[in-house]
Amino acid sequence: MRTSWGSATDRGLVRRINEDALLAYPPVFLVADGMGGHSAGDVASRLAVEEFAQLAGRAAAEPDEIHACFRRTARRLRDVVDAGRTAGTTVAGVAVAAYDGAEYWLVFNIGDSRVYRLADGRLEQISVDHSVVQDLIDAGEIDPADASVHPERHVITRAIATDAEPAPDYWLIPAGPTDRLLVCTDGLTIELPHERLERVLATVPDPQLAAERLVAEAVASGGADNISAVVVDVATVQPGGGAQTELTTPAPARPAAAWIEEIDGATVPRYSRTEGHS
């Protein structure tokens, strides 16, 4: 598959530093939203990009290779973050994958950064947030329209962190000849509604200009968080068949007590600890 792409990031109008990081180089396109404050979040997101960048330049990536990047990031994070400190990062992205002579998108995420696909003029969210409000939506306890004002809207339930093995989700999607993908941190989606994302992606042909437009509009809308976006277009693709498939991975072993901590007024991680590390 041949792709063209663009990317943009901005500190926003409130945060002191930009704890987002991104990677845009085939076959992997991703964003990472660091958490921790005092530069710990910046370290976490940078480590994620460094690990996934080892796949850059290949024709395609395998699910096992992507998962290994998650695990290595968690291992390095434990090694570099001081004892007693909390740090972590979300990661969402897409990789070019090939199976049985056809080409696919391998979508992956942990946390509340997102992956969208624009196809036939319609924008669809592929990834599913790992967050308290998403759990409440899935349980039918709140309406999706109320998620943006819920008091726990910044609380995530999974992340790459210092005290838990990463448990990302994966989807395998046949690549279409007119696909356009958006990978973004929540700093974009808290500022711009779905309809505006769809409009910009559908009307700005150049992926670099589209990424820049989205980030600029999010800053102008308030810029309450760091904002990052990667836009990926298909140039040529070997078509395949079939429908979207979710790939499952084992849950972390031996979950213990969950924790919650307020970090710099932004994303709040909450997820299960696990005993032992690999």
N, C-alpha and C positions, 0 to 999 in steps of 0.2 A: 504494500500500500504506500502510495506517495501522499504526503500531507503538506499543508502550509499552515502556519500558525502565527499567533501574536500574543504578547503578554504585557501586563502592566501591574504596578503595585504602588501604593501610596500609604504614608503613615496615617493619613486622616487628619482631622482637626482637633482631636482630643488627646490621643496617646502621645507619650513623650518619645517613644521609639517604635520602629516597625518590627514587630515580632513575627510577621509573615515571611515566608520564603516560597519560591516557586522554581520549578524545573520545566523547561519547554525545549525538548530536544528528542527527536524520534529514537526509540519507539515509545517514550514515556513523557507524559505531560501531567504535572501535579502541582498542587498548592499545599502548604503546611502552615497552620495557624498555631504559633507557639503560645504556651501558657506558663506563668511562673513569676513574672516580674523580675526586676533587678537583673535583667539580661538573661535569666535562665530560660525564658520562653524563646528568646532569640537563638540561644544555643540549641535548644531542642529542635526547632524548625530547620535550622541550618544542618544539623546532623542528619535529619531525614533526607534532605535534598542531596547531601553528599553520598549517602548510601544508594539512593535510587539513581544517581548520576552514573554509577558504575555500569548501568545497562545502556547508556547512551551510545548511539552509533550502530546498534544492532538492527537487524531487519524486523525482529519481533521479540516479544518477551513471553515467558511461560508463567503460569500462576505460581508455581513453586519458587521461581526467581523473585517474583514480586513479594511473596510472603517472607522469603529470606531477608529482603530489605527491611521489612517491618521489624523482624526479630533482631537484626543487627543494630538497627537504630535504637531499640529499647536497651540492648546490651551496652552500647556506647554511652547512652544517656545515664545509665546507672554508674558507669565508670567515671564520668566527668562531673556530675552534679554532686556538690558537697553533701555529706551525710546530714540528714535532718531537713534538707531543703526539698521543696516540691517543684517539679518541672514536668512538662509534657507538651505534646503537640497533636493536633489533628492532622490527618493526611487524607486528601481525596484526589483521585486522578484517573487517568485512562492510559492504557498501553495498547499498542498494536499487537494483535495475536493472530496466529495462523493455525488452522486445523483442517486436515483433509483437503488441502489445496484451496481453501477459502479463507478470507480474512475477516477478522472480528475486532470489536472493541472489548478489551478486558477492563471493566470499570471496577474500581476499588475505593473503599472509604472506611475511615474510623474517625468518629467525632461528628461535627456538624458542618464541616465544609462540604461542598456539593458538586455533583456532576449532572449537567443537563445535556439533552440532545435536541437540536432543531432539525426536524425532518418534515418535508412537505409543508413548510410554513408554520408548523406547530412545535412549540417548545414543551418538552417533557422532562420532568425531574427523574433521573435514573436512580441515583443514590437515595438512601433513606437515613435521615439524621439519627445519630445515637444521642438522644437527649431526653430529658424528663418530659418536655412538652410533646415530643413525638410519641412517647409511650402513652401519655394521657390521650392523645388523639387516637392512637390505635385501640385503646381500651374504650373509646367512645365517651370519655369523661369530659372532654372539652371539644369545642368546635375549632377546626383549623384556623378560622378567622380570628380566634381569640389568642392564638399562640404568641403573637408579637407583643402582647401586653401582659402575658402571664408572669407572675413574680419569679418563676423559676425558668424563664426563657433562656437564660445563659448557662444553665446547668447541663453538662454533657455526661453521658453514662459510659462512654468508652474513649480511650485516647492511647497514644504511645506514651508511656509514663515510666517512672523510676521503680514503681512497686507492683507492676502487673504485666503479664505477658500480653502482647497485643492481639486483639481478636477482630480483625477487619472483616468486612463483607465484600463479596465479589459478585459481579454479573458479567456474563458473556453475551454479547449482542452482535448479530450479523451487521457488518459495515455496509452502509448504503452509499451510492455514488454521489449523493447530494448532502450527506451528513455534515452538520456543524456541531461541534461540542463546546460547551462552556464548563470550565473547571474554576471554582471560585471559593474564597473564604466567606464566612458569614458576614463580614463587614460589607460585602456587596449586597447580599440578600436582605439584610435588615434595613437597608436604605432604599432599594428599588423593588417595586412589586414585580410579580411574575410577568404581567403584561408588558411592562417596560423592558424587561430583559428580552422578551420575545421580539418586541418591536425593533430594538437596536440590532439584535442578531440577524433579523430578517431583512434589514434595510441598509446595513453598512457592509458592503461586500468584502473589503479588505480585513483580514483577521486582526492585524495589528491595530488598525484604526478602530475596529469594534471593541477590542480590549481596552484601549485608551478611552474611548467614549464611555464605556460602562463605568470605569473607575472614576473618571472625571465627574460623571453625573452623581455617583454615590458620594463623592466628596462634597459636591454642591448641595446635596440633599441633607447633609448634616455631618458626614464623616466621623461618626461616633467611635469607630473602630478602625484598625488597619484594614486595608482593602486590597485584594489581589484577584486577578482574573487571567485565565489563559483561554484563548479561543483557537480551536483546531478545525481545519477544513480538510475534507477528502479531495485529493487531486485525481488519483486513479485508485481503483480497488478491484481485487479479484472477488467476484460476488460469491456469496454462500447462501444457504437456505436456513430455514428453521426460525424459531422464535427466541425471544430473550430468555436466558436461563440464569437462575441465581445459583452460585456455587457456595456451598456451605463449608465452614471450617469448624473444628471442635472448639467448644467453649473453654475458657481457662480452667485449669484443674484446681480443685480444692478451694473454692472461693471462701473468703473470710469476711470480716466486717467491712462495710463500705465507709467512705469518708467524704467529707465535703469541706471545702475551704474557699473563702472569697479571695480572689486574686485580682488586684488592680481594677476592680469594678467591671471586669470584662468576663470572659468565659470562665465558668466555674466547673472544674472536673468533679465527677462523682462516679466511681466505678469500683468493682470488686478487687480487693487485693488477692494475690495468689502466693502460696508458700513455695519458695524455691525459684530458681531461675535456670534457664537453659543457656 
